[in-house]
Amino acid sequence: MPAAKPLQLILARQLASLVAMPILLIDADGTLVFYNEPAEALLNRRFDETGEIQADDLVELIEVADEDRRPLPPDERPTRVARLERRAVSRTVWTRSRGGEWKHLHVTAIPLVGEGATLFGVMHLLWEA
């Protein structure tokens, strides 16, 4: 049984479910804990079917390349940088999920930080370039 999520992450999920752009929510450990309906098209699967996706599995599930289509190492992916360095990151990348087509996307990863500098996770927003 999954551990209870912090209220801040629950509220971020509620917000993401109301927004008409693709949003991924990653917890402080790097696990993808939610993605909204617009993001389902990018991942080629529904959240109800996958549930949470561990960080290691997520790196395998989604390929990310820079503007020149060179693979982006996991340590340079916006979500990981935002989570580990606790700073917002925005860049344009190429992505594709297993079985999907390459998509040219702008991504912004925003750390969710609360009182006492507690990191709750990262909100990852995407839109087509």
TORKOL-4160 file (C-alpha; in steps of 0.2 Angstrom, whole numbers, padded with zeros to 4 digits, m for minus):
129
<pt num="1" X="0000" Y="0000" Z="0000"/>
<pt num="2" X="0007" Y="0017" Z="m0005"/>
<pt num="3" X="0012" Y="0029" Z="0009"/>
<pt num="4" X="0001" Y="0044" Z="0011"/>
<pt num="5" X="0006" Y="0059" Z="0001"/>
<pt num="6" X="0009" Y="0076" Z="0008"/>
<pt num="7" X="m0006" Y="0088" Z="0007"/>
<pt num="8" X="0004" Y="0100" Z="m0004"/>
<pt num="9" X="0006" Y="0086" Z="m0017"/>
<pt num="10" X="m0012" Y="0081" Z="m0016"/>
<pt num="11" X="m0017" Y="0100" Z="m0019"/>
<pt num="12" X="m0004" Y="0100" Z="m0034"/>
<pt num="13" X="m0013" Y="0085" Z="m0041"/>
<pt num="14" X="m0030" Y="0093" Z="m0039"/>
<pt num="15" X="m0023" Y="0108" Z="m0048"/>
<pt num="16" X="m0015" Y="0098" Z="m0062"/>
<pt num="17" X="m0032" Y="0089" Z="m0065"/>
<pt num="18" X="m0040" Y="0105" Z="m0069"/>
<pt num="19" X="m0027" Y="0112" Z="m0081"/>
<pt num="20" X="m0029" Y="0110" Z="m0100"/>
<pt num="21" X="m0010" Y="0107" Z="m0103"/>
<pt num="22" X="0000" Y="0092" Z="m0099"/>
<pt num="23" X="0007" Y="0091" Z="m0082"/>
<pt num="24" X="0017" Y="0078" Z="m0073"/>
<pt num="25" X="0019" Y="0077" Z="m0054"/>
<pt num="26" X="0035" Y="0069" Z="m0047"/>
<pt num="27" X="0037" Y="0067" Z="m0028"/>
<pt num="28" X="0053" Y="0071" Z="m0018"/>
<pt num="29" X="0060" Y="0053" Z="m0022"/>
<pt num="30" X="0058" Y="0055" Z="m0041"/>
<pt num="31" X="0043" Y="0044" Z="m0043"/>
<pt num="32" X="0030" Y="0050" Z="m0055"/>
<pt num="33" X="0014" Y="0050" Z="m0044"/>
<pt num="34" X="0002" Y="0058" Z="m0056"/>
<pt num="35" X="0000" Y="0065" Z="m0074"/>
<pt num="36" X="m0016" Y="0073" Z="m0080"/>
<pt num="37" X="m0027" Y="0069" Z="m0095"/>
<pt num="38" X="m0018" Y="0080" Z="m0107"/>
<pt num="39" X="m0001" Y="0072" Z="m0103"/>
<pt num="40" X="m0009" Y="0054" Z="m0106"/>
<pt num="41" X="m0007" Y="0058" Z="m0125"/>
<pt num="42" X="0011" Y="0062" Z="m0123"/>
<pt num="43" X="0014" Y="0046" Z="m0113"/>
<pt num="44" X="0003" Y="0035" Z="m0124"/>
<pt num="45" X="m0005" Y="0028" Z="m0109"/>
<pt num="46" X="m0018" Y="0033" Z="m0096"/>
<pt num="47" X="m0014" Y="0036" Z="m0078"/>
<pt num="48" X="m0027" Y="0025" Z="m0072"/>
<pt num="49" X="m0018" Y="0010" Z="m0081"/>
<pt num="50" X="m0001" Y="0014" Z="m0075"/>
<pt num="51" X="m0002" Y="0022" Z="m0058"/>
<pt num="52" X="0014" Y="0028" Z="m0050"/>
<pt num="53" X="0030" Y="0025" Z="m0060"/>
<pt num="54" X="0046" Y="0023" Z="m0051"/>
<pt num="55" X="0060" Y="0035" Z="m0056"/>
<pt num="56" X="0071" Y="0021" Z="m0064"/>
<pt num="57" X="0056" Y="0015" Z="m0074"/>
<pt num="58" X="0052" Y="0033" Z="m0079"/>
<pt num="59" X="0069" Y="0035" Z="m0087"/>
<pt num="60" X="0067" Y="0019" Z="m0097"/>
<pt num="61" X="0049" Y="0024" Z="m0102"/>
<pt num="62" X="0052" Y="0041" Z="m0109"/>
<pt num="63" X="0067" Y="0046" Z="m0120"/>
<pt num="64" X="0073" Y="0064" Z="m0119"/>
<pt num="65" X="0085" Y="0072" Z="m0132"/>
<pt num="66" X="0091" Y="0090" Z="m0133"/>
<pt num="67" X="0087" Y="0102" Z="m0147"/>
<pt num="68" X="0100" Y="0093" Z="m0158"/>
<pt num="69" X="0092" Y="0076" Z="m0154"/>
<pt num="70" X="0107" Y="0070" Z="m0144"/>
<pt num="71" X="0101" Y="0059" Z="m0129"/>
<pt num="72" X="0099" Y="0069" Z="m0113"/>
<pt num="73" X="0107" Y="0060" Z="m0098"/>
<pt num="74" X="0095" Y="0058" Z="m0084"/>
<pt num="75" X="0105" Y="0070" Z="m0073"/>
<pt num="76" X="0102" Y="0084" Z="m0086"/>
<pt num="77" X="0083" Y="0081" Z="m0087"/>
<pt num="78" X="0073" Y="0096" Z="m0081"/>
<pt num="79" X="0063" Y="0087" Z="m0068"/>
<pt num="80" X="0079" Y="0079" Z="m0060"/>
<pt num="81" X="0088" Y="0096" Z="m0060"/>
<pt num="82" X="0073" Y="0105" Z="m0052"/>
<pt num="83" X="0071" Y="0091" Z="m0039"/>
<pt num="84" X="0090" Y="0090" Z="m0034"/>
<pt num="85" X="0095" Y="0108" Z="m0036"/>
<pt num="86" X="0078" Y="0115" Z="m0030"/>
<pt num="87" X="0077" Y="0127" Z="m0044"/>
<pt num="88" X="0065" Y="0130" Z="m0059"/>
<pt num="89" X="0072" Y="0123" Z="m0075"/>
<pt num="90" X="0065" Y="0127" Z="m0093"/>
<pt num="91" X="0071" Y="0121" Z="m0109"/>
<pt num="92" X="0066" Y="0114" Z="m0126"/>
<pt num="93" X="0068" Y="0096" Z="m0129"/>
<pt num="94" X="0063" Y="0081" Z="m0140"/>
<pt num="95" X="0054" Y="0067" Z="m0131"/>
<pt num="96" X="0045" Y="0051" Z="m0135"/>
<pt num="97" X="0037" Y="0037" Z="m0125"/>
<pt num="98" X="0039" Y="0019" Z="m0129"/>
<pt num="99" X="0030" Y="0016" Z="m0145"/>
<pt num="100" X="0027" Y="0034" Z="m0148"/>
<pt num="101" X="0033" Y="0047" Z="m0160"/>
<pt num="102" X="0046" Y="0061" Z="m0156"/>
<pt num="103" X="0038" Y="0077" Z="m0150"/>
<pt num="104" X="0046" Y="0094" Z="m0149"/>
<pt num="105" X="0041" Y="0101" Z="m0132"/>
<pt num="106" X="0045" Y="0116" Z="m0121"/>
<pt num="107" X="0046" Y="0109" Z="m0103"/>
<pt num="108" X="0046" Y="0119" Z="m0087"/>
<pt num="109" X="0050" Y="0109" Z="m0070"/>
<pt num="110" X="0046" Y="0119" Z="m0054"/>
<pt num="111" X="0051" Y="0112" Z="m0037"/>
<pt num="112" X="0037" Y="0112" Z="m0024"/>
<pt num="113" X="0045" Y="0118" Z="m0009"/>
<pt num="114" X="0037" Y="0121" Z="0008"/>
<pt num="115" X="0041" Y="0127" Z="0025"/>
<pt num="116" X="0058" Y="0124" Z="0032"/>
<pt num="117" X="0064" Y="0121" Z="0014"/>
<pt num="118" X="0055" Y="0104" Z="0013"/>
<pt num="119" X="0054" Y="0097" Z="m0005"/>
<pt num="120" X="0037" Y="0090" Z="m0009"/>
<pt num="121" X="0041" Y="0086" Z="m0027"/>
<pt num="122" X="0041" Y="0094" Z="m0044"/>
<pt num="123" X="0027" Y="0100" Z="m0056"/>
<pt num="124" X="0033" Y="0097" Z="m0074"/>
<pt num="125" X="0023" Y="0107" Z="m0087"/>
<pt num="126" X="0024" Y="0103" Z="m0106"/>
<pt num="127" X="0018" Y="0111" Z="m0122"/>
<pt num="128" X="0022" Y="0109" Z="m0140"/>
<pt num="129" X="0036" Y="0119" Z="m0147"/>
